[in-house]
Amino acid sequence: MKKLLFFLLFIPFYSLAQHNESMKMDMGKASAMQKKTSYNYALLPRQINTGIAYTGKKVEYDLYVTDTMVNFTGKHRHAIAINGQIPAPILEFTEGDTAIIRVHNLMKMETSIHWHGILLPNKEDGVPYLTTVSIEGGKTLTFTFPLIQSGTYWYHSHTMLQEQSGLYGSIVIHPAQPEPKLKEYVLLLSDWTDENPHQVLRYLKRGGEWYAIKKGALQSYGEAIAAGYFKDKLKQEWQRMPAMDVSDVYYNKFLMNGQEKNYFKDAKPGEVIRLRIINGSASSYFTLQYGMSYMRLIAADGINVTPISVSKLEIATAETYDVLITVPETGAAELRATSWDVVGFSSGYFGNGSVMNAPEIPRLNYFKMMREMGSMNMSGMNMGSMDMKGMDTNQDTVPKKMDMNNLDGMDMGNMQGMDMGMPGEFNYNMLRSLHPTTLDSTLLPREVKLTLTGNMLRYVWSFDFKTLSVADKIIIRKGERVRFVLTNNTMMRHPLHLHGHFFRFINSQGDYSPLKHTFDIKPMETVTIEFEANEEKDWFFHCHILYHMMAGMARIVSYEGSEQNEFAKTGYKTLKKEDNILYPWFDLSVHSQGAWLSGNISNNKNALEFEGRVSWKGDYETETHLLRYLDKKQYLAFYIGFDYRKNKTLALANEPNSKDNRRVFDAGFYYLLPLLIRSEWRIDHTGKLRLQLERRDIPLSNNFFFDFRANTDKEYAVGFRYMIAKPFSISTNYDSDYKWGIGLTWHY
């Protein structure tokens, strides 16, 4: 066993003669395979969009998209399947083949399929209303394109939120040159929610607390005091920052190949196997750890890299990695994919017998993360757009050590440049291309600077404070050397994906910076990518967290002078509307003294708000305001509205245009103060001024909240509620006019 592990570490430096002499499917052949399938950026195939002669072997698939019911959690829920399965079938090809894929939409709604990471003609890319016709219900669309690359890729719907419902699958393209045979498995990771994905996005828009409650990530004032972080909590809210989290959504399950647990019992003791790992989740990062020491990373986003040994591998949404692992001599070893919020995990077990489990990852300490971020130099940051997410506070796990004592027979001359340190946590600076990836240095790069921005309070995500619906295209020219410089001005991580292109991800490897099509960018980080503009027409560039993309974090990269795709000519306006959809929500409290209704219909810049109160004695009040947010941070909103009150039993009930009996038009503005207090400054058509301060949903404990409101009309109210489920709370309030009451609140 020790010799095998030693061989696994040093085999990339064996000679080719040793590889050819080996009769087993060992690591030597894995290394030879890697060398044969490497890419040089200068030699990456250029996709010709017109006049292609498809001469390769035709490989055909029929994909039938259907509505279905699934039960991942003990509850039957609606989902979308391809050929009756989730995930969809693995599509296998060989480099040089011509893919012919017929997508049959058997649903009543439209759908689409995007071939993630595949270089292909623009009209085959699969983004509806931009590159490819949407597949209407009952229709079939045939995709035909040559496979001019090899590696691990995947496919998924690009229609609204269908990907979250199960519409995703794997693609494996084997290299054209012969390669040594290794047993291999495809592992497709995903996340599952029992909720309708449209309701998930609506709930994120309304800023609901239930997901944080379920994950223990609310960070209430009571918890902060108990943990000794009260000043940090106060400082956080003084800077108008909501509570920290590393994931927006609470997921019921995390899946590997559609299951929580997978058993690969045909993996033989001591065998070296290849895992093609794909993060096909809607919005989750995963931390991968293997119970049998380390993993040997050999490819990223389908392209081979210099092998590195890692004990912990974080895979961002939409990335793919190929790794080599060794099956234990006895028993089975667990490969565990833990969600980035450490809420759950899925597992694959390789071998038979007693299980060698992967290391546990401790729960996140959100208050510690809050303090660390509070100690950062915040000067120049967009504090209004920060959501304080994504800090990596997972404690390091100690990798199992290799036997370094027996070095007999090793060619020490081949060790130069080898990662001699013990396997540790993966980071992008470890990725090194097998060949130089530099572009033509005689060309001055066209530099495009983009800042990732967002507003967690209203759940609006953007580049340079512009969502796709209002942003201009990013114009480039064919033949240019293009450089994107991206700065993440939010406190959440974002996996960004550029369609139709590979780019150099500039890291510490310099000329050997790796090629990727998807990359993670951390909070407050600046990343540079560059590529040769060798395409035409329009291509999508977006955050691959599904809910961020649908909330506006996307742009179109457009080739100047290139005629728009025929489908984009009519559909582009439809695509640009997707992030600006109106979302409604409301709260209805029915108490012993009366009922309170607050409602909101909102899109990116506008909102219609309604407040209504009625007592069981027949008194009632309504306020309706139409808002327009004015500044980038969305602290400031101007409004016009109407205030109608008829309080029959109160002191000023018979006095015209009093606070208890009036019908007035008003105008004013809202401004968000420190501590997330909303101030309202207004004047009505009679000339009366009013100032009001209110704060809702102050978290006192994990389920317990406090509200208050007071204004210069000498009206005030306080309320408490205990959240017992996502749609319901036990609530009580005191109103200066309607007095004390208790009852239930319904949240929608």
HELIX and SHEET records of a PDB file:
HELIX    1   1 LYS A    2  PHE A   10  1                                   9    
HELIX    2   2 ILE A   11  PHE A   13  5                                   3    
HELIX    3   3 LEU A   16  GLU A   21  1                                   6    
HELIX    4   4 MET A   27  LYS A   36  1                                  10    
HELIX    5   5 TYR A   41  LEU A   43  5                                   3    
HELIX    6   6 ASN A  122  GLU A  124  5                                   3    
HELIX    7   7 GLN A  162  SER A  165  5                                   4    
HELIX    8   8 PRO A  197  ARG A  206  1                                  10    
HELIX    9   9 TRP A  210  LYS A  215  1                                   6    
HELIX   10  10 TYR A  221  ALA A  227  1                                   7    
HELIX   11  11 PHE A  230  TRP A  238  1                                   9    
HELIX   12  12 TYR A  366  GLY A  374  1                                   9    
HELIX   13  13 MET A  383  SER A  385  5                                   3    
HELIX   14  14 MET A  412  MET A  415  5                                   4    
HELIX   15  15 TYR A  428  MET A  430  5                                   3    
HELIX   16  16 GLY A  510  TYR A  512  5                                   3    
HELIX   17  17 LEU A  546  MET A  550  1                                   5    
HELIX   18  18 GLU A  566  LYS A  577  1                                  12    
HELIX   19  19 GLU A  578  ASN A  580  5                                   3    
HELIX   20  20 PRO A  674  LEU A  676  5                                   3    
SHEET    1   A 4 ARG A  77  ILE A  82  0                                        
SHEET    2   A 4 LYS A  58  VAL A  70 -1                                        
SHEET    3   A 4 THR A  98  ASN A 105  1                                        
SHEET    4   A 4 THR A 140  PRO A 146 -1                                        
SHEET    1   B 4 ALA A  88  THR A  94  0                                        
SHEET    2   B 4 TYR A 168  HIS A 174  1                                        
SHEET    3   B 4 GLY A 151  HIS A 156 -1                                        
SHEET    4   B 4 HIS A 114  HIS A 116 -1                                        
SHEET    1   C10 LYS A 253  MET A 256  0                                        
SHEET    2   C10 GLU A 184  TRP A 192 -1                                        
SHEET    3   C10 VAL A 272  ASN A 279  1                                        
SHEET    4   C10 THR A 320  THR A 326 -1                                        
SHEET    5   C10 MET A 295  ALA A 300 -1                                        
SHEET    6   C10 ILE A 303  ILE A 315 -1                                        
SHEET    7   C10 PHE A 286  TYR A 290 -1                                        
SHEET    8   C10 GLY A 331  SER A 339 -1                                        
SHEET    9   C10 PHE A 345  ASN A 352 -1                                        
SHEET   10   C10 LYS A 261  PHE A 264  1                                        
SHEET    1   D 7 LYS A 253  MET A 256  0                                        
SHEET    2   D 7 GLU A 184  TRP A 192 -1                                        
SHEET    3   D 7 VAL A 272  ASN A 279  1                                        
SHEET    4   D 7 THR A 320  THR A 326 -1                                        
SHEET    5   D 7 MET A 295  ALA A 300 -1                                        
SHEET    6   D 7 ILE A 303  ILE A 315 -1                                        
SHEET    7   D 7 GLY A 424  GLU A 425  1                                        
SHEET    1   E 9 LYS A 253  MET A 256  0                                        
SHEET    2   E 9 GLU A 184  TRP A 192 -1                                        
SHEET    3   E 9 VAL A 272  ASN A 279  1                                        
SHEET    4   E 9 THR A 320  THR A 326 -1                                        
SHEET    5   E 9 MET A 295  ALA A 300 -1                                        
SHEET    6   E 9 ILE A 303  ILE A 315 -1                                        
SHEET    7   E 9 PHE A 286  TYR A 290 -1                                        
SHEET    8   E 9 GLY A 331  SER A 339 -1                                        
SHEET    9   E 9 VAL A 355  MET A 356  1                                        
SHEET    1   F 6 VAL A 460  PHE A 463  0                                        
SHEET    2   F 6 ARG A 446  ASN A 455 -1                                        
SHEET    3   F 6 ARG A 481  ASN A 488  1                                        
SHEET    4   F 6 THR A 526  GLU A 532 -1                                        
SHEET    5   F 6 PHE A 503  PHE A 505 -1                                        
SHEET    6   F 6 LEU A 515  LYS A 516 -1                                        
SHEET    1   G 5 ILE A 474  ILE A 476  0                                        
SHEET    2   G 5 ALA A 554  TYR A 559  1                                        
SHEET    3   G 5 ASP A 538  CYS A 543 -1                                        
SHEET    4   G 5 HIS A 494  LEU A 498 -1                                        
SHEET    5   G 5 THR A 518  ILE A 521 -1                                        
SHEET    1   H13 TYR A 583  HIS A 591  0                                        
SHEET    2   H13 GLY A 594  SER A 602 -1                                        
SHEET    3   H13 ASN A 606  SER A 615 -1                                        
SHEET    4   H13 TYR A 620  TYR A 629 -1                                        
SHEET    5   H13 LEU A 636  LYS A 646 -1                                        
SHEET    6   H13 ASN A 661  LEU A 673 -1                                        
SHEET    7   H13 ILE A 677  ASP A 684 -1                                        
SHEET    8   H13 LEU A 689  PRO A 699 -1                                        
SHEET    9   H13 PHE A 704  ASN A 711 -1                                        
SHEET   10   H13 TYR A 716  ALA A 725 -1                                        
SHEET   11   H13 PHE A 728  ASP A 735 -1                                        
SHEET   12   H13 LYS A 739  HIS A 747 -1                                        
SHEET   13   H13 TYR A 583  HIS A 591 -1                                        
END                                                                             
